[in-house]
Amino acid sequence: RSGALVPAEAGVPAAMNNLGICYERGRGIERDCGEAVRWFRRAAERGHVAGMAYLGDAYYRGLGAAQDVVEGRRLIERAASMGSEWAKLYRFDEMGVW
């Protein structure tokens, strides 16, 4: 089991995001994109910027959640506006400038 599980279950947003990454990539735990989205959502709901960006990516690409390009863009744009460099780059690399 991932080392992020205990703090994530205790409500630590960074751990929630890290656990989502573990599930998304299959690091130390069986890959499960649906479970990754669940943890990214929990982190994002607590204002975790990276969690917001990863959740947006999941919606945009339809990984672990029904594809929703509009919601994906909204979340990535919000994360970018909150300072996520990854989200800023993602807008150009993956989606082009909108």
Gaussian input, Z-matrix of N, CA and C with variables (Angstrom, degrees):
# hf/3-21g

backbone

0 1
 N
 C     1     B1
 C     2     B2     1     A1
 N     3     B3     2     A2     1     D1
 C     4     B4     3     A3     2     D2
 C     5     B5     4     A4     3     D3
 N     6     B6     5     A5     4     D4
 C     7     B7     6     A6     5     D5
 C     8     B8     7     A7     6     D6
 N     9     B9     8     A8     7     D7
 C    10    B10     9     A9     8     D8
 C    11    B11    10    A10     9     D9
 N    12    B12    11    A11    10    D10
 C    13    B13    12    A12    11    D11
 C    14    B14    13    A13    12    D12
 N    15    B15    14    A14    13    D13
 C    16    B16    15    A15    14    D14
 C    17    B17    16    A16    15    D15
 N    18    B18    17    A17    16    D16
 C    19    B19    18    A18    17    D17
 C    20    B20    19    A19    18    D18
 N    21    B21    20    A20    19    D19
 C    22    B22    21    A21    20    D20
 C    23    B23    22    A22    21    D21
 N    24    B24    23    A23    22    D22
 C    25    B25    24    A24    23    D23
 C    26    B26    25    A25    24    D24
 N    27    B27    26    A26    25    D25
 C    28    B28    27    A27    26    D26
 C    29    B29    28    A28    27    D27
 N    30    B30    29    A29    28    D28
 C    31    B31    30    A30    29    D29
 C    32    B32    31    A31    30    D30
 N    33    B33    32    A32    31    D31
 C    34    B34    33    A33    32    D32
 C    35    B35    34    A34    33    D33
 N    36    B36    35    A35    34    D34
 C    37    B37    36    A36    35    D35
 C    38    B38    37    A37    36    D36
 N    39    B39    38    A38    37    D37
 C    40    B40    39    A39    38    D38
 C    41    B41    40    A40    39    D39
 N    42    B42    41    A41    40    D40
 C    43    B43    42    A42    41    D41
 C    44    B44    43    A43    42    D42
 N    45    B45    44    A44    43    D43
 C    46    B46    45    A45    44    D44
 C    47    B47    46    A46    45    D45
 N    48    B48    47    A47    46    D46
 C    49    B49    48    A48    47    D47
 C    50    B50    49    A49    48    D48
 N    51    B51    50    A50    49    D49
 C    52    B52    51    A51    50    D50
 C    53    B53    52    A52    51    D51
 N    54    B54    53    A53    52    D52
 C    55    B55    54    A54    53    D53
 C    56    B56    55    A55    54    D54
 N    57    B57    56    A56    55    D55
 C    58    B58    57    A57    56    D56
 C    59    B59    58    A58    57    D57
 N    60    B60    59    A59    58    D58
 C    61    B61    60    A60    59    D59
 C    62    B62    61    A61    60    D60
 N    63    B63    62    A62    61    D61
 C    64    B64    63    A63    62    D62
 C    65    B65    64    A64    63    D63
 N    66    B66    65    A65    64    D64
 C    67    B67    66    A66    65    D65
 C    68    B68    67    A67    66    D66
 N    69    B69    68    A68    67    D67
 C    70    B70    69    A69    68    D68
 C    71    B71    70    A70    69    D69
 N    72    B72    71    A71    70    D70
 C    73    B73    72    A72    71    D71
 C    74    B74    73    A73    72    D72
 N    75    B75    74    A74    73    D73
 C    76    B76    75    A75    74    D74
 C    77    B77    76    A76    75    D75
 N    78    B78    77    A77    76    D76
 C    79    B79    78    A78    77    D77
 C    80    B80    79    A79    78    D78
 N    81    B81    80    A80    79    D79
 C    82    B82    81    A81    80    D80
 C    83    B83    82    A82    81    D81
 N    84    B84    83    A83    82    D82
 C    85    B85    84    A84    83    D83
 C    86    B86    85    A85    84    D84
 N    87    B87    86    A86    85    D85
 C    88    B88    87    A87    86    D86
 C    89    B89    88    A88    87    D87
 N    90    B90    89    A89    88    D88
 C    91    B91    90    A90    89    D89
 C    92    B92    91    A91    90    D90
 N    93    B93    92    A92    91    D91
 C    94    B94    93    A93    92    D92
 C    95    B95    94    A94    93    D93
 N    96    B96    95    A95    94    D94
 C    97    B97    96    A96    95    D95
 C    98    B98    97    A97    96    D96
 N    99    B99    98    A98    97    D97
 C   100   B100    99    A99    98    D98
 C   101   B101   100   A100    99    D99
 N   102   B102   101   A101   100   D100
 C   103   B103   102   A102   101   D101
 C   104   B104   103   A103   102   D102
 N   105   B105   104   A104   103   D103
 C   106   B106   105   A105   104   D104
 C   107   B107   106   A106   105   D105
 N   108   B108   107   A107   106   D106
 C   109   B109   108   A108   107   D107
 C   110   B110   109   A109   108   D108
 N   111   B111   110   A110   109   D109
 C   112   B112   111   A111   110   D110
 C   113   B113   112   A112   111   D111
 N   114   B114   113   A113   112   D112
 C   115   B115   114   A114   113   D113
 C   116   B116   115   A115   114   D114
 N   117   B117   116   A116   115   D115
 C   118   B118   117   A117   116   D116
 C   119   B119   118   A118   117   D117
 N   120   B120   119   A119   118   D118
 C   121   B121   120   A120   119   D119
 C   122   B122   121   A121   120   D120
 N   123   B123   122   A122   121   D121
 C   124   B124   123   A123   122   D122
 C   125   B125   124   A124   123   D123
 N   126   B126   125   A125   124   D124
 C   127   B127   126   A126   125   D125
 C   128   B128   127   A127   126   D126
 N   129   B129   128   A128   127   D127
 C   130   B130   129   A129   128   D128
 C   131   B131   130   A130   129   D129
 N   132   B132   131   A131   130   D130
 C   133   B133   132   A132   131   D131
 C   134   B134   133   A133   132   D132
 N   135   B135   134   A134   133   D133
 C   136   B136   135   A135   134   D134
 C   137   B137   136   A136   135   D135
 N   138   B138   137   A137   136   D136
 C   139   B139   138   A138   137   D137
 C   140   B140   139   A139   138   D138
 N   141   B141   140   A140   139   D139
 C   142   B142   141   A141   140   D140
 C   143   B143   142   A142   141   D141
 N   144   B144   143   A143   142   D142
 C   145   B145   144   A144   143   D143
 C   146   B146   145   A145   144   D144
 N   147   B147   146   A146   145   D145
 C   148   B148   147   A147   146   D146
 C   149   B149   148   A148   147   D147
 N   150   B150   149   A149   148   D148
 C   151   B151   150   A150   149   D149
 C   152   B152   151   A151   150   D150
 N   153   B153   152   A152   151   D151
 C   154   B154   153   A153   152   D152
 C   155   B155   154   A154   153   D153
 N   156   B156   155   A155   154   D154
 C   157   B157   156   A156   155   D155
 C   158   B158   157   A157   156   D156
 N   159   B159   158   A158   157   D157
 C   160   B160   159   A159   158   D158
 C   161   B161   160   A160   159   D159
 N   162   B162   161   A161   160   D160
 C   163   B163   162   A162   161   D161
 C   164   B164   163   A163   162   D162
 N   165   B165   164   A164   163   D163
 C   166   B166   165   A165   164   D164
 C   167   B167   166   A166   165   D165
 N   168   B168   167   A167   166   D166
 C   169   B169   168   A168   167   D167
 C   170   B170   169   A169   168   D168
 N   171   B171   170   A170   169   D169
 C   172   B172   171   A171   170   D170
 C   173   B173   172   A172   171   D171
 N   174   B174   173   A173   172   D172
 C   175   B175   174   A174   173   D173
 C   176   B176   175   A175   174   D174
 N   177   B177   176   A176   175   D175
 C   178   B178   177   A177   176   D176
 C   179   B179   178   A178   177   D177
 N   180   B180   179   A179   178   D178
 C   181   B181   180   A180   179   D179
 C   182   B182   181   A181   180   D180
 N   183   B183   182   A182   181   D181
 C   184   B184   183   A183   182   D182
 C   185   B185   184   A184   183   D183
 N   186   B186   185   A185   184   D184
 C   187   B187   186   A186   185   D185
 C   188   B188   187   A187   186   D186
 N   189   B189   188   A188   187   D187
 C   190   B190   189   A189   188   D188
 C   191   B191   190   A190   189   D189
 N   192   B192   191   A191   190   D190
 C   193   B193   192   A192   191   D191
 C   194   B194   193   A193   192   D192
 N   195   B195   194   A194   193   D193
 C   196   B196   195   A195   194   D194
 C   197   B197   196   A196   195   D195
 N   198   B198   197   A197   196   D196
 C   199   B199   198   A198   197   D197
 C   200   B200   199   A199   198   D198
 N   201   B201   200   A200   199   D199
 C   202   B202   201   A201   200   D200
 C   203   B203   202   A202   201   D201
 N   204   B204   203   A203   202   D202
 C   205   B205   204   A204   203   D203
 C   206   B206   205   A205   204   D204
 N   207   B207   206   A206   205   D205
 C   208   B208   207   A207   206   D206
 C   209   B209   208   A208   207   D207
 N   210   B210   209   A209   208   D208
 C   211   B211   210   A210   209   D209
 C   212   B212   211   A211   210   D210
 N   213   B213   212   A212   211   D211
 C   214   B214   213   A213   212   D212
 C   215   B215   214   A214   213   D213
 N   216   B216   215   A215   214   D214
 C   217   B217   216   A216   215   D215
 C   218   B218   217   A217   216   D216
 N   219   B219   218   A218   217   D217
 C   220   B220   219   A219   218   D218
 C   221   B221   220   A220   219   D219
 N   222   B222   221   A221   220   D220
 C   223   B223   222   A222   221   D221
 C   224   B224   223   A223   222   D222
 N   225   B225   224   A224   223   D223
 C   226   B226   225   A225   224   D224
 C   227   B227   226   A226   225   D225
 N   228   B228   227   A227   226   D226
 C   229   B229   228   A228   227   D227
 C   230   B230   229   A229   228   D228
 N   231   B231   230   A230   229   D229
 C   232   B232   231   A231   230   D230
 C   233   B233   232   A232   231   D231
 N   234   B234   233   A233   232   D232
 C   235   B235   234   A234   233   D233
 C   236   B236   235   A235   234   D234
 N   237   B237   236   A236   235   D235
 C   238   B238   237   A237   236   D236
 C   239   B239   238   A238   237   D237
 N   240   B240   239   A239   238   D238
 C   241   B241   240   A240   239   D239
 C   242   B242   241   A241   240   D240
 N   243   B243   242   A242   241   D241
 C   244   B244   243   A243   242   D242
 C   245   B245   244   A244   243   D243
 N   246   B246   245   A245   244   D244
 C   247   B247   246   A246   245   D245
 C   248   B248   247   A247   246   D246
 N   249   B249   248   A248   247   D247
 C   250   B250   249   A249   248   D248
 C   251   B251   250   A250   249   D249
 N   252   B252   251   A251   250   D250
 C   253   B253   252   A252   251   D251
 C   254   B254   253   A253   252   D252
 N   255   B255   254   A254   253   D253
 C   256   B256   255   A255   254   D254
 C   257   B257   256   A256   255   D255
 N   258   B258   257   A257   256   D256
 C   259   B259   258   A258   257   D257
 C   260   B260   259   A259   258   D258
 N   261   B261   260   A260   259   D259
 C   262   B262   261   A261   260   D260
 C   263   B263   262   A262   261   D261
 N   264   B264   263   A263   262   D262
 C   265   B265   264   A264   263   D263
 C   266   B266   265   A265   264   D264
 N   267   B267   266   A266   265   D265
 C   268   B268   267   A267   266   D266
 C   269   B269   268   A268   267   D267
 N   270   B270   269   A269   268   D268
 C   271   B271   270   A270   269   D269
 C   272   B272   271   A271   270   D270
 N   273   B273   272   A272   271   D271
 C   274   B274   273   A273   272   D272
 C   275   B275   274   A274   273   D273
 N   276   B276   275   A275   274   D274
 C   277   B277   276   A276   275   D275
 C   278   B278   277   A277   276   D276
 N   279   B279   278   A278   277   D277
 C   280   B280   279   A279   278   D278
 C   281   B281   280   A280   279   D279
 N   282   B282   281   A281   280   D280
 C   283   B283   282   A282   281   D281
 C   284   B284   283   A283   282   D282
 N   285   B285   284   A284   283   D283
 C   286   B286   285   A285   284   D284
 C   287   B287   286   A286   285   D285
 N   288   B288   287   A287   286   D286
 C   289   B289   288   A288   287   D287
 C   290   B290   289   A289   288   D288
 N   291   B291   290   A290   289   D289
 C   292   B292   291   A291   290   D290
 C   293   B293   292   A292   291   D291

   B1=1.4584
   B2=1.5197
   B3=1.2978
   B4=1.4626
   B5=1.5211
   B6=1.3525
   B7=1.4513
   B8=1.5163
   B9=1.3264
   B10=1.4638
   B11=1.5239
   B12=1.3345
   B13=1.4610
   B14=1.5311
   B15=1.3154
   B16=1.4675
   B17=1.5274
   B18=1.3549
   B19=1.4682
   B20=1.5316
   B21=1.3332
   B22=1.4698
   B23=1.5201
   B24=1.3159
   B25=1.4655
   B26=1.5263
   B27=1.3445
   B28=1.4643
   B29=1.5252
   B30=1.3529
   B31=1.4591
   B32=1.5129
   B33=1.3237
   B34=1.4632
   B35=1.5331
   B36=1.3437
   B37=1.4616
   B38=1.5353
   B39=1.3186
   B40=1.4707
   B41=1.5232
   B42=1.3319
   B43=1.4616
   B44=1.5291
   B45=1.3257
   B46=1.4655
   B47=1.5188
   B48=1.3259
   B49=1.4598
   B50=1.5248
   B51=1.3394
   B52=1.4648
   B53=1.5243
   B54=1.3267
   B55=1.4619
   B56=1.5248
   B57=1.3277
   B58=1.4644
   B59=1.5212
   B60=1.3164
   B61=1.4712
   B62=1.5270
   B63=1.3327
   B64=1.4656
   B65=1.5201
   B66=1.3332
   B67=1.4650
   B68=1.5301
   B69=1.3212
   B70=1.4575
   B71=1.5314
   B72=1.3105
   B73=1.4676
   B74=1.5228
   B75=1.3199
   B76=1.4580
   B77=1.5198
   B78=1.3129
   B79=1.4654
   B80=1.5253
   B81=1.3350
   B82=1.4553
   B83=1.5135
   B84=1.3117
   B85=1.4685
   B86=1.5250
   B87=1.3145
   B88=1.4677
   B89=1.5342
   B90=1.3209
   B91=1.4693
   B92=1.5258
   B93=1.3276
   B94=1.4622
   B95=1.5292
   B96=1.3313
   B97=1.4649
   B98=1.5194
   B99=1.3237
   B100=1.4630
   B101=1.5208
   B102=1.3179
   B103=1.4599
   B104=1.5282
   B105=1.3210
   B106=1.4690
   B107=1.5208
   B108=1.3194
   B109=1.4707
   B110=1.5212
   B111=1.3039
   B112=1.4692
   B113=1.5315
   B114=1.3263
   B115=1.4622
   B116=1.5193
   B117=1.3254
   B118=1.4685
   B119=1.5234
   B120=1.3401
   B121=1.4642
   B122=1.5258
   B123=1.3224
   B124=1.4755
   B125=1.5280
   B126=1.3343
   B127=1.4666
   B128=1.5250
   B129=1.3344
   B130=1.4655
   B131=1.5221
   B132=1.3251
   B133=1.4736
   B134=1.5237
   B135=1.3154
   B136=1.4648
   B137=1.5234
   B138=1.3433
   B139=1.4547
   B140=1.5148
   B141=1.3321
   B142=1.4598
   B143=1.5375
   B144=1.3212
   B145=1.4718
   B146=1.5269
   B147=1.3191
   B148=1.4663
   B149=1.5250
   B150=1.3340
   B151=1.4644
   B152=1.5193
   B153=1.3236
   B154=1.4635
   B155=1.5301
   B156=1.3276
   B157=1.4685
   B158=1.5235
   B159=1.3424
   B160=1.4632
   B161=1.5243
   B162=1.3261
   B163=1.4645
   B164=1.5207
   B165=1.3284
   B166=1.4600
   B167=1.5139
   B168=1.3199
   B169=1.4602
   B170=1.5290
   B171=1.3320
   B172=1.4622
   B173=1.5290
   B174=1.3218
   B175=1.4657
   B176=1.5277
   B177=1.3152
   B178=1.4648
   B179=1.5199
   B180=1.3318
   B181=1.4691
   B182=1.5248
   B183=1.3275
   B184=1.4560
   B185=1.5192
   B186=1.3235
   B187=1.4668
   B188=1.5199
   B189=1.3118
   B190=1.4514
   B191=1.5167
   B192=1.3063
   B193=1.4682
   B194=1.5247
   B195=1.3103
   B196=1.4637
   B197=1.5239
   B198=1.3134
   B199=1.4686
   B200=1.5289
   B201=1.3275
   B202=1.4566
   B203=1.5276
   B204=1.3213
   B205=1.4608
   B206=1.5267
   B207=1.3047
   B208=1.4684
   B209=1.5298
   B210=1.3225
   B211=1.4654
   B212=1.5283
   B213=1.3233
   B214=1.4543
   B215=1.5130
   B216=1.3123
   B217=1.4704
   B218=1.5216
   B219=1.3211
   B220=1.4638
   B221=1.5280
   B222=1.3117
   B223=1.4676
   B224=1.5234
   B225=1.3163
   B226=1.4676
   B227=1.5265
   B228=1.3117
   B229=1.4697
   B230=1.5303
   B231=1.3207
   B232=1.4638
   B233=1.5274
   B234=1.3223
   B235=1.4692
   B236=1.5256
   B237=1.3236
   B238=1.4672
   B239=1.5244
   B240=1.3294
   B241=1.4663
   B242=1.5262
   B243=1.3350
   B244=1.4606
   B245=1.5391
   B246=1.3454
   B247=1.4568
   B248=1.5095
   B249=1.3267
   B250=1.4605
   B251=1.5276
   B252=1.3272
   B253=1.4658
   B254=1.5238
   B255=1.3469
   B256=1.4570
   B257=1.5323
   B258=1.3208
   B259=1.4648
   B260=1.5212
   B261=1.3322
   B262=1.4669
   B263=1.5221
   B264=1.3192
   B265=1.4623
   B266=1.5207
   B267=1.3298
   B268=1.4564
   B269=1.5252
   B270=1.3251
   B271=1.4738
   B272=1.5141
   B273=1.3055
   B274=1.4653
   B275=1.5227
   B276=1.3328
   B277=1.4614
   B278=1.5083
   B279=1.3129
   B280=1.4620
   B281=1.5285
   B282=1.3079
   B283=1.4603
   B284=1.5193
   B285=1.3101
   B286=1.4500
   B287=1.5221
   B288=1.2908
   B289=1.4616
   B290=1.5170
   B291=1.3149
   B292=1.4651
   B293=1.4850
   A1=109.65
   A2=114.86
   A3=120.97
   A4=111.36
   A5=115.66
   A6=120.96
   A7=113.03
   A8=117.03
   A9=121.43
   A10=112.16
   A11=117.69
   A12=120.53
   A13=113.07
   A14=118.02
   A15=120.58
   A16=111.19
   A17=118.90
   A18=116.98
   A19=112.84
   A20=117.27
   A21=119.56
   A22=110.08
   A23=116.23
   A24=119.94
   A25=111.46
   A26=116.81
   A27=120.86
   A28=112.05
   A29=116.95
   A30=120.03
   A31=115.68
   A32=119.01
   A33=122.27
   A34=108.30
   A35=118.59
   A36=121.14
   A37=114.64
   A38=118.32
   A39=120.02
   A40=110.83
   A41=116.78
   A42=120.84
   A43=110.57
   A44=116.85
   A45=120.49
   A46=109.94
   A47=115.89
   A48=120.28
   A49=110.38
   A50=117.05
   A51=120.62
   A52=111.63
   A53=116.77
   A54=120.10
   A55=110.04
   A56=116.40
   A57=119.59
   A58=111.27
   A59=116.83
   A60=120.49
   A61=110.01
   A62=117.11
   A63=119.98
   A64=111.00
   A65=116.98
   A66=120.26
   A67=111.00
   A68=117.81
   A69=121.04
   A70=111.64
   A71=116.71
   A72=121.55
   A73=114.02
   A74=116.72
   A75=119.51
   A76=112.76
   A77=117.04
   A78=122.19
   A79=110.52
   A80=115.60
   A81=120.76
   A82=114.15
   A83=116.67
   A84=122.57
   A85=106.72
   A86=117.16
   A87=119.54
   A88=110.17
   A89=115.95
   A90=120.48
   A91=110.00
   A92=114.89
   A93=121.46
   A94=107.57
   A95=116.66
   A96=120.73
   A97=112.64
   A98=117.20
   A99=119.93
   A100=111.69
   A101=116.23
   A102=120.70
   A103=109.89
   A104=116.66
   A105=120.34
   A106=110.28
   A107=116.65
   A108=120.94
   A109=110.55
   A110=116.71
   A111=120.21
   A112=110.37
   A113=117.17
   A114=120.65
   A115=112.11
   A116=117.88
   A117=119.53
   A118=110.18
   A119=116.57
   A120=121.10
   A121=110.83
   A122=116.34
   A123=119.89
   A124=110.33
   A125=117.70
   A126=121.11
   A127=110.10
   A128=116.74
   A129=121.49
   A130=110.92
   A131=117.19
   A132=121.01
   A133=111.81
   A134=116.18
   A135=120.90
   A136=111.44
   A137=115.68
   A138=121.17
   A139=115.81
   A140=117.92
   A141=120.59
   A142=108.67
   A143=115.94
   A144=121.52
   A145=111.91
   A146=117.91
   A147=119.73
   A148=110.49
   A149=116.95
   A150=120.17
   A151=111.12
   A152=115.73
   A153=121.70
   A154=110.80
   A155=115.24
   A156=120.24
   A157=110.86
   A158=117.07
   A159=119.75
   A160=111.43
   A161=117.28
   A162=120.33
   A163=109.64
   A164=116.81
   A165=120.39
   A166=111.93
   A167=116.98
   A168=121.73
   A169=110.66
   A170=116.20
   A171=120.12
   A172=111.01
   A173=117.08
   A174=119.91
   A175=111.19
   A176=116.30
   A177=119.97
   A178=111.05
   A179=116.98
   A180=120.77
   A181=113.34
   A182=117.34
   A183=119.76
   A184=112.73
   A185=117.00
   A186=121.73
   A187=109.43
   A188=116.27
   A189=120.60
   A190=113.88
   A191=116.40
   A192=122.86
   A193=107.33
   A194=116.07
   A195=119.21
   A196=108.36
   A197=115.79
   A198=118.95
   A199=109.90
   A200=114.24
   A201=122.30
   A202=106.79
   A203=115.56
   A204=121.66
   A205=111.19
   A206=117.33
   A207=121.07
   A208=110.43
   A209=117.11
   A210=120.55
   A211=110.66
   A212=116.99
   A213=120.30
   A214=111.92
   A215=116.33
   A216=120.25
   A217=112.00
   A218=116.60
   A219=120.61
   A220=110.55
   A221=115.85
   A222=119.88
   A223=111.74
   A224=116.74
   A225=120.07
   A226=109.76
   A227=116.80
   A228=120.11
   A229=110.54
   A230=116.77
   A231=120.05
   A232=110.24
   A233=117.09
   A234=120.19
   A235=110.44
   A236=117.12
   A237=120.76
   A238=110.37
   A239=116.34
   A240=120.04
   A241=111.92
   A242=116.53
   A243=121.26
   A244=111.77
   A245=115.99
   A246=119.56
   A247=117.24
   A248=119.22
   A249=120.21
   A250=110.68
   A251=115.89
   A252=120.48
   A253=110.11
   A254=116.47
   A255=120.75
   A256=110.08
   A257=117.12
   A258=120.90
   A259=110.62
   A260=116.83
   A261=119.82
   A262=110.90
   A263=116.84
   A264=120.84
   A265=111.52
   A266=116.91
   A267=122.49
   A268=110.83
   A269=115.60
   A270=119.62
   A271=110.72
   A272=117.53
   A273=121.30
   A274=111.59
   A275=116.90
   A276=121.29
   A277=113.91
   A278=117.30
   A279=121.09
   A280=113.27
   A281=116.50
   A282=119.30
   A283=113.36
   A284=117.56
   A285=118.79
   A286=108.38
   A287=116.71
   A288=120.07
   A289=108.33
   A290=117.24
   A291=119.87
   A292=110.56
   D1=149.48
   D2=-177.95
   D3=-67.37
   D4=143.59
   D5=176.01
   D6=-66.69
   D7=-14.88
   D8=179.88
   D9=-82.92
   D10=-9.65
   D11=-173.16
   D12=-62.18
   D13=-49.61
   D14=-176.04
   D15=-62.59
   D16=-52.20
   D17=178.93
   D18=-65.12
   D19=-32.27
   D20=178.22
   D21=-64.19
   D22=-45.77
   D23=178.95
   D24=-66.37
   D25=-23.95
   D26=177.63
   D27=-81.54
   D28=-4.89
   D29=175.02
   D30=98.82
   D31=16.36
   D32=179.31
   D33=-82.45
   D34=112.21
   D35=-174.67
   D36=-56.71
   D37=-42.18
   D38=179.88
   D39=-63.13
   D40=-38.40
   D41=177.92
   D42=-68.18
   D43=-36.61
   D44=176.76
   D45=-60.72
   D46=-45.90
   D47=178.97
   D48=-62.98
   D49=-45.18
   D50=-179.86
   D51=-62.30
   D52=-39.02
   D53=177.51
   D54=-65.52
   D55=-39.12
   D56=175.38
   D57=-58.67
   D58=-42.45
   D59=178.13
   D60=-63.21
   D61=-42.01
   D62=178.28
   D63=-59.18
   D64=-45.21
   D65=178.16
   D66=-65.80
   D67=-42.37
   D68=-178.11
   D69=-62.01
   D70=-39.53
   D71=-174.37
   D72=-101.07
   D73=-6.79
   D74=-178.50
   D75=70.63
   D76=36.45
   D77=179.82
   D78=-93.03
   D79=108.17
   D80=177.88
   D81=72.78
   D82=6.46
   D83=-176.28
   D84=-159.17
   D85=153.29
   D86=-179.92
   D87=-63.30
   D88=135.71
   D89=-179.00
   D90=-63.07
   D91=131.18
   D92=-179.65
   D93=-154.84
   D94=96.53
   D95=-175.56
   D96=-66.35
   D97=-30.71
   D98=176.33
   D99=-64.60
   D100=-41.70
   D101=177.73
   D102=-68.73
   D103=-35.50
   D104=176.31
   D105=-59.14
   D106=-45.97
   D107=179.79
   D108=-61.65
   D109=-39.27
   D110=178.79
   D111=-58.50
   D112=-45.26
   D113=-179.24
   D114=-73.44
   D115=-37.27
   D116=176.11
   D117=-61.86
   D118=-41.50
   D119=179.56
   D120=-61.93
   D121=-44.82
   D122=-179.91
   D123=-61.89
   D124=-41.98
   D125=178.45
   D126=-64.80
   D127=-45.03
   D128=-178.86
   D129=-62.28
   D130=-40.29
   D131=179.23
   D132=-62.40
   D133=-21.81
   D134=178.57
   D135=-98.33
   D136=13.24
   D137=175.25
   D138=83.45
   D139=11.85
   D140=179.97
   D141=-74.56
   D142=116.46
   D143=-172.18
   D144=-64.51
   D145=-44.39
   D146=179.67
   D147=-65.07
   D148=-38.41
   D149=176.85
   D150=-60.02
   D151=-39.33
   D152=177.14
   D153=-61.85
   D154=-44.71
   D155=-179.11
   D156=-65.59
   D157=-44.98
   D158=179.26
   D159=-65.09
   D160=-37.89
   D161=177.10
   D162=-64.24
   D163=-43.20
   D164=176.87
   D165=-59.09
   D166=-41.85
   D167=178.17
   D168=-61.79
   D169=-42.93
   D170=179.67
   D171=-61.51
   D172=-44.40
   D173=177.51
   D174=-66.17
   D175=-43.46
   D176=-177.30
   D177=-60.93
   D178=-40.97
   D179=-177.36
   D180=-95.21
   D181=-10.37
   D182=-179.45
   D183=72.43
   D184=38.12
   D185=179.20
   D186=-104.26
   D187=107.82
   D188=179.52
   D189=84.72
   D190=-2.39
   D191=178.99
   D192=-152.14
   D193=158.39
   D194=175.62
   D195=-61.29
   D196=136.95
   D197=-178.71
   D198=-63.14
   D199=130.89
   D200=179.16
   D201=-145.91
   D202=89.10
   D203=-175.18
   D204=-60.72
   D205=-39.56
   D206=-178.66
   D207=-63.26
   D208=-48.55
   D209=179.43
   D210=-66.58
   D211=-38.98
   D212=176.77
   D213=-59.29
   D214=-46.83
   D215=177.79
   D216=-62.82
   D217=-40.70
   D218=-179.35
   D219=-60.72
   D220=-46.25
   D221=-178.68
   D222=-67.76
   D223=-41.43
   D224=179.86
   D225=-66.93
   D226=-40.71
   D227=177.97
   D228=-63.64
   D229=-40.94
   D230=179.01
   D231=-64.90
   D232=-43.39
   D233=178.38
   D234=-62.97
   D235=-40.29
   D236=178.31
   D237=-62.68
   D238=-42.30
   D239=-179.16
   D240=-68.45
   D241=-20.08
   D242=178.48
   D243=-93.59
   D244=5.14
   D245=173.33
   D246=108.11
   D247=1.92
   D248=179.98
   D249=-71.24
   D250=111.00
   D251=178.12
   D252=-64.21
   D253=-38.27
   D254=179.15
   D255=-59.83
   D256=-43.98
   D257=-179.91
   D258=-65.59
   D259=-38.57
   D260=177.80
   D261=-61.72
   D262=-44.86
   D263=178.89
   D264=-67.97
   D265=-37.80
   D266=-179.15
   D267=-58.64
   D268=-39.21
   D269=-179.40
   D270=-57.85
   D271=-36.41
   D272=-178.84
   D273=-84.61
   D274=-47.55
   D275=-174.52
   D276=-69.23
   D277=-45.81
   D278=-173.74
   D279=-94.78
   D280=-38.56
   D281=-170.30
   D282=-114.03
   D283=-10.34
   D284=-172.13
   D285=73.34
   D286=171.06
   D287=-179.86
   D288=-80.36
   D289=130.79
   D290=177.35
   D291=-114.33

